[in-house]
Amino acid sequence: MGIRRISRIGMLTALVVGLVVTAAAPANAATRHRIADSNGRTFATASTADRLVTMQQPTGRTNQVWEITLMSIGDRVTSVLTGGCLALPANWVGQHPPVIQRACQGTPHERWQRVRTTSTTVAFRNVGLQGRCMGIDRTFSPARLFGFPCSFGAVNQQFRLMAP
C-alpha cells in the first residue's frame, strides 16, 4: 500500500511539474499500442521494405502495432511487424532527421520520453537528440515521421496511444 501511494504521488508530481509521463509498471514492462495522430485518423506504419515510418489510414494489421517497453531512461518503441526500434539516426546532419526503424542496439537514439501535451495526447521526445521530438510531416504522401525541435503545443507532435 505504501509503495502504491508513493507511485501515485510520483505520477502526480510528474504531471503537475511538467510533463514527463511516468508509469507505475516495472522497467522492461511492455505494452502494445497503435500510435495515432492527434485526431486518431492516421497511424504510425512500419514496412518490411523501407526503414522510414509513415502515417497511414488504419489497416488493422500488425504493421501499425508498436510495443512500448519501459526502460530506466525513456521508452523503447518497437514494431511488432519487423522488431525494429524507432530511432533518430545518430550521425544525421541537417535540420530534421527522419524517424526510422532499425535493429535495436540499445542506444539513447532509440529511447523516447513520453511527454503529456493534452489530456489525451503525448509527444515523443528523443533521449539521444535532446530537444528533438517525433513529428508528422504531411508534405510527403504518405506522411512521414521526422525529428523536429520540440514544440509541445504543435499538433504535428501530438500523438494518441490507442489499443491495437
HELIX and SHEET records of a PDB file:
HELIX    1   1 GLY A    2  VAL A   17  1                                  16    
HELIX    2   2 THR A   62  GLN A   64  5                                   3    
HELIX    3   3 PRO A  108  GLU A  110  5                                   3    
HELIX    4   4 VAL A  155  GLN A  157  5                                   3    
SHEET    1   A 6 VAL A 122  ASN A 126  0                                        
SHEET    2   A 6 ARG A 111  ARG A 116 -1                                        
SHEET    3   A 6 ASP A  75  SER A  79 -1                                        
SHEET    4   A 6 TRP A  66  LEU A  70 -1                                        
SHEET    5   A 6 ALA A  30  ASP A  37 -1                                        
SHEET    6   A 6 PHE A 159  MET A 162 -1                                        
SHEET    1   B 4 PHE A  43  THR A  45  0                                        
SHEET    2   B 4 THR A  54  GLN A  56 -1                                        
SHEET    3   B 4 ALA A 143  PRO A 149 -1                                        
SHEET    4   B 4 ARG A 132  ASP A 137 -1                                        
SHEET    1   C 2 CYS A  85  ALA A  87  0                                        
SHEET    2   C 2 ILE A 100  ARG A 102 -1                                        
END                                                                             
